[in-house]
């Protein structure tokens, strides 16, 4: 395995090309490779720039709330600007780079929500340096999530924005790296309440809409000249061509189709649009729920880490996740062979998922002869994800690998329903003999990929002490939420919780109707044991009535609720 370096490669792929009879037999069951939608050719109008990923994501409808959100009840109005979690409006100019602006606006807000600081990140670096080299030709969060996880993001001060195709500046230091990215919807408009709860819980969300072009000159003109004085409404049939950031909503906003609208940050400068109900900065618009197909292709970053120049990510999916493979059901296995060139510890295993997952199991093996695996070095079992996307699992016991020793990262994927669980890269250069797939994971079931690479990665560190984040994530052994004490209580109670790794923690109090009463923790916490208290008061500082209340913690993928009784 040669360390993967950034490169721009144009390669022709014949979909469905495999070698070996095992692949042919699997192909007969379920076509092996997932079907892809036909590519739509269109001229990108100035100032837009969203091009959908060439993957079948029609099963990601966004109509159902994940279980971790079922107790939430979003308010009738919300605006993350009022919480100080939205960075200033920028201007993409005539370049079709909205995808880079909306993606980085999402990451900048996530850093603010998590207490990671106020950073001005470089859209120029994102559009020019990503593997696909999308630049002003348009792209999506898929290309951005791939680049941010392979490498990272840099500061605007090092690579200032140029609204045209320019060369990649590869000299800037990276500052943050993406670890987890979640897809809310594919080419479907999610339910309004679902999207509201994602925004309310996680922060502003990347999304897309139809911002007009030659297909509808009237709407294009209205959107281009919008001044923020009213709420937009459009019920035309055209698909999205522009990426933006939803920062809030207001159920009471009136428009031509009724009431209720999103509050959205655009990337056309502060002279376009208006303030839309908050502050003095222009560049925002309000638009009716589901209008102009807003909500399609919605996603958000869920986790990140500080960039560490001593650590490395090893992978074969240079282009990221461009397709997927199945073996006739919702479970399948993927394998990648890696050969570190120096002594390292494997601290994480990263991968893409094509659906919500019921179970993901990660293994590191020392031996594989093309048929059977042997010498298990590490494992991390029973992880699940409510959303498709990109994920990173820290290993509790990072194995030490000597230089030149080949190791095998294996992931068992069990999707909720989509029958193509194993992520593939079919656009980048393939690595013969390095990646395999299997329907069962058993001896004799593995088949070598040809023309595609399995999109599984490993993160390594030369020493454990060199990776502060990974050291934090090794101790303690699990996440826990303890029962409050005293219980029953009056007037206050104590809640203890334990974090396996650094995470943004939210602890919220609810009544039995599922209504939010108060949020008592909303910040990034280090790994370890923590204590907080609730004084029995609501958001307004008023004592609540006698009764049963729920307290719920969300920390990364961990979520748990418990009951407590207030007696007066």
N, C-alpha and C positions, 0 to 999 in steps of 0.2 A: 504494500500500500504506500503510495507516494502522497505526501501531504498535499492537500488540495489548495491551490492558489487561485485567486480571482482571475478570471479570464473571460473574454467575450468570444463565444464560439457559435458559429452557425452550422447546424447539423440537421440533416434530413432524416426523419424517423418514419419507418413504416409501422403503423400501429398494429399490434398483434403478432409481431415477429418473435418467435421463440426458438430455442433449440432443445432437442431431447423429447422422447416419447412421453415422459411424465407430464410435461407442460401441455402437450397435445391432448392428453386424456383429460386433464383438468379443464382445458379450454373447451372441450366438448360439453362439459357440465354447465358452465356458467359464463362462457366466453373469456374466462381468465382476466382479461383487462376490461376495466369498466368502459362503457360506451361514452363517447364525448359528443357534446353538442356541435352542430355545424358552426364554423367560424363566420361571423358577420363582418363583412367588409364595409366600412363607411369612412367618409372624410370627417376628421375631427375638427369641429368648429373652434375658433380661437377662444382661449380661456377655459375650455373644458378639459378633458383628458382622461376620463374613466373608460377603460376597456375591460370587459368581464373576463375572468379567468376561463381558460378552455377546459373546464371540468364540469361533470354532471353534479350539480349541487341542488337539483330540484327537490330532493328529499329534505333539505334543511329549510323548513317552512316558517319557523319562528312563531308557531301558533300555540305553543305550550310552554308554560313557565317551568323551569327546572325545580325540582323538589326543594332545593335550598332557598327558594324565593316564595314558597307557597304561603307563608305567614305574612308577607309584605302587603301593604296597601299604600301605593304611591299617592301623594297628595294631588289635588286638582291643579296645582301650579308648582313648577320647580324651575330654577335657573342656576346652573353651576357658576355663572359669573358672580352672583351675589355671595357665593361661598369663597370667592377668590381663587377658583380652580381652573380658570381659562386664561391662556396666554394671549398676547396682542394679535390683532388681525394682520395678516400679511397679504402680499399681492403677487400672484403667479404671472401676471402679464399675459401676453398672447401665447405663451408656451402651454402645451397640453400636459401640465404637471400637477393638476389638482389632486391626483392620487397621492403624491408625495406630501403635499401640504396637509391634506386631511389626515393622513397616517401619522405624521409628526405632530400635528395638533392634538391627536388622540394621545400620543406618548407624552407630550409636554403636560397635558392635563393629568394624566395618570401619575406622573412624577409629583405634581402638586398635591394630588389626593393622597398619595402615599408618604408625603413628607420628604420626597427625594430632591427638592429644590426647584427653583424657577430657572429653567434652561431655555435658551434660544437655539434650536437645533437646525442643522443645515439641510434644507430641501434640495439644494444644488448637489450636494454629495449623494443624497438618496437617489435622485433621478439619474445621475450620471454613473455612479459607481456600482449600482446593483448589477447582478450577474447578467440580467437580460438587457441592460443598457437602454432602458425604456425612454429616458430623457423626455423630450417634448412630444413623443409619439403616443403617449397615453399608457396607462397601466392600471394596477389595482393594488390593494393591500397585500395580496398574495406575494407579489414581487418584493414589496417592502418588508413584510414579515420574514421572508426568506433572507434578505440581506441583513436586516437588523439582528437576526439570530445567528447567522454565519459570522458576521463581523460585529457591527454595532452602528451607532450614530455618532456624529461629530458636531462640533459647535459651529454656528453660523459665522462667528468671527474668524474661523479658520478657512471656511469655504463659502464666501458670500454668494447669494443667489444671482444667477444670470438667466434671463428669460429666453434662452435659446439653447440649441445643442452645442455643448462644449466638452472638452476632455475631462476625464475623472481626475480629481486631485487626490492622489493616494497617500499624501504625506501627512494628513491631519490625524491627530490621535483620537481614538474612539473613547467615548465617555460612558456609554451605557450599552448593554446588550439585552435583547429580548429573550425571555425564557418561556413565556406562555402567551398565546394569542387565540382568542375564541371567536368563532363564527356564529352569529345569531341567525342569519338567513342567507340563502343563496338568491336565486332569481325569483324570490317570493317576497311579498310585503308582509312583515310580521304583524301579529295582532298589536294594536296600539298599547294595550295594558302590558303586554310582554316587553315591548321596547321601552316603555316608561320605567318598568321595574329594573331592567338592565341599566338604564341611565341613572336612576335614582340610587342604585346600590353600588355601581362600579365607577361612575363618572361619565363624562361626555363620550359619545359613541360615533365612530366612523360610519357613514352611510352614503348612499348615492341617490340621485334623482335625475329626471330629464330636464335639462336646463335650456332646451330649445336648440334648433338647428334649421337647415333648409326644409325639413319635413313639415315644420309648423312655424313659419316666419312670424306670425302674430305673437305666439307665446315666447319665441326667441326675443322679439323686440321688447315685450313686457318684462321679461326677466332681466334683460340687459340694462334696462332703464329704471328698474325698481328703486324706489327711494325710501322704503321702510315705513311709509305712512299708512299702510294697510296690510292685511294678510292675504298672501297669494293663494289662488285656487286654480287648479288645472286638472281636467279629467280626460285628457287625450290618451291615445293608445301607445305612445312611443316609450321605448325602454331607456333606462338611465344612461347619461353620457357625462356626468359630472359627480365628483366626490366632494363631500362636505362633512362637517362635524355638528351633530345635534348636541346642544348644550342644555336644553330644557324644553318645557312645554307649558301651555296654558289651555285648560279645557274650556275656558270662557271666551277665548278669542273668536270674534265673528268674522265669517268670510262668505263668499258667494254660495258655498255649498252647505252652510250650517254653522256649527261652532266647533272649536277645538283645533289647536295648531301646534306645530313644533317651532322652537326657537333655534335658529341654525346659524353657525359661523361659516362664512364664505371665505374664499381666498382671492378676492378681487379688490383688495385695498379698503381703506376706511372711507373713501369718497363714494363708494357704491353702497346701496342699501341704507340702513339706518341703525339706530341704537336699539330699537325693538324692546323698549320698556326698561332698559337698565343702563346707567352710566352715560358717558358722553362719547364713546367710541362707536363710529359707524362700521359698516361691513357685515351687518347681520340681516337676516330676513326671517319672517314668520310665514309658514306655509301649512295649509290644511293637512290633517292626518291623511295619509295614503295619497295625497295629491301629487301629480307628476311622478308617481310610483316611488316616492321617497320611502325609504326603509329597505328596499332591495339591497342585497350585498352588504348588510350591516355586520360590523365586527368591532372588536376592541382588544387592546392589550391587557392581559391580566397579571403578568408578573415580569420582572426585569431584574438585572443585577448591575452593579458597577463593573465596568470593563477592567479586566486584569490582563496585562500584557504578557504575564508569565504563563497563563493558561492557554489551552488550545482546544478548538473544536475540530473533530475529524469527521469527514462525511464524503459520500459519493453523489449526493443529490445537489449538484451545483445549481441547477435551475429550481430547486425546491420541489414541492409536491405538484406534479402535473397530471397524475393519473393514479389509479389504484388497482389492486388485484384481489380476486376472490377465488374460493375453492368450492363453491356450491352452498355456502351457508354464511352466517354472520361472524364466524370465527376463522381465523387464518394466522399463519406465522410468517415473520420476516427475519432475515439474518444478514448481518454484514461482517465481513472480515476486516480487521484493522491491524496494522503493524506500526506501533510507535517507534520513532527513530532514536528515542532516548528513554531513560527510565522515567515512568510517570505513574500517577495514581488516577484511576478512572473514577471521577466524582459524580458524573451525571450521565444519563442516557436520554437523548432527545428523539422525538419522532413527530410525524404528522398523523392526524386521524381524519377519517372521512365522514364520521358520524358521531353522535353521542355514543359513548362506550359503556357497556355493562361491566367490563373487566379488562384491565391491561396488566400483563405480567412481564417483567423485565428480567433477563438473565445475562450474565457474562460467563462464557465458557473459555477454557484454555485449549480445547482440542475439538477438531471437526475434520472428518476425512471425506466430506462430501456426502456422507450418508448418515453418520451418527455423531452426536455430540458427547463430549466427555470432559471431566474435571471442571465441575462448577466452581467458579471463583466468587460470585456474588449474585444476589437476586433481590428484587423488590416487587412484591406481589400485591394483588387485590387493589389496584388503583382504578378509578373510574372518572369519566369526564362527562359533564352534561352537554358539552358542545364539541363539535368538530373544530380542528384548528392545529396549532403547534403546541407541543407540551414538553416539559423537561422534568425528569424524575431524579432527585438526588439519591445516591446510594448510601445507605446507613453505614456500610462497611466498605469503603473504596478499596478495590484490590490494587496491589502494586504490580506493575508490569515492567519487565526488563526490556531494554532496547533490543529491537529486532524480533521480539516474541509476538507471534500472531495470536490475536484473541478474537472472540466472536461475540458480538452483541446480538442478542436474540429477543424479539418481542412477540408475545402472543396477544393478538387483538381480538376482542369480541365486541362487535358493533351492536347497537340497539336493534337495527334492522337492515341497514344497507349491506348488500352481500359482497362488497368489495372492501375488505378491511385493511389490506396491506398497502401503505403509501408507496408510490413510485415516482421516479423522475424519468420522463421519457423525452426530455428536451436537451438535457446536458449530455456530455460525452459519457458513454457507458464504460464500466470497469469490468471487463470479463473475469470471471472466476472470483469475484469479490462479494456478490450478493445472491441470496437464495430465497425461495419461498416454499411454503409447505401448507398443506391443508390440515395436518394433525400434529406436526412437530416431532413425529416418531421416526425411528431409524428407517432409512430407505424411502422416506417420503419427500426428501428435499430435492428441489429442482433449481438448477442454476439459471439466473436471469440472462437474457440476451436482448440487447437493444434498450433495456431499462435498468435502472438501479433502484434498489430498495432504499427508501428515504428514512433511514435510522442513523443517528449520529451519536458520538460519545464526546464528552467534555473531559479534559485531562488537566492535571496540575502536577508540576515537578515535585512539589512537596505539599503535604496537607496544610502546613503552616502558611504556605504561600497563597492559600485561598481562604480568606476570612469568611466569605459567605458559606463555602462548603463546610468549614469547621463548625460554624454555627448550626448547620443543618444536620450534623451528626449527633447532636445531643440536645434534649433528651430523646428517648426512643419513640415517642408518639405525641399526638395532640390530645389534650384532655380538657374537658369542661367539668368542674366539680360542682357538687350541690352547694347552694348558697348557705350561709350560716350567719346568724340563727335563722331558723325556718320552722314555724311562722316567725315574723319579725315585726318590729315597730320601734323606732321610725326608720331604721336603716339596716342594710344587710351587706355581707361581704361575699364576693364571688372570686374564686381562684381558677386560673386556667394555665395550661402549659402549651408552649409552642415547640414543635420539633425543629423549626427553622424560622429565620426572620420572615415576617409577613405583615401585610397591612391588616390590622385587626379592627373589626366592627362588632361591638356588643350593643344590642338594642333591646329595649323592654317593650313588650306588647301586652295588650289586654286580650281577653278570650275571643274578642271579635276580630282579632288580627290587626287592630289599629296600633300604630306606633305611639308609644307613650314618651319615651326618652331614649337618646343614644348616649351611653356612658363611656364608651371607648371608640375612638375613630382616629387611629394613628398607626404608624409602623412600629412594631415591637421586635426586639431581638429574641433569639431562641432562648428558652428557659421558662421558669415559673413566674407568674405575674398575679397581682391582686388588684381588684377594683371594688368600689362600693357604690351602692345605689341608695339614695336618701329618701326614696319613696315619693319623689316629685316628678312632674311632667316637664315638657320642654319650656313651659312658661314659669317654672319654679313653684308651681302650686302643688300642695300635697294631694295625692290620689286617694280614691276611696278604698275601703276594705274590700278585699277580693283576691282572686287568683290571677297571677301575672306570669307571663313567659319571658325568659331571657334567652337570647339567641346569639351565638358567636359565629362569625365568619372570618376565617384566617386562611387565605389561599384557597385550597380545595376542601379544607375542613369546615364543616358546618354542623352545629348541634344545638338543640334547645332543651331547656329544663323548666319546670314549674316552681313557683314560690308563692307563699301565702302571706299577705299583709293583713294583720289584725289590729284594730284600734279599739 
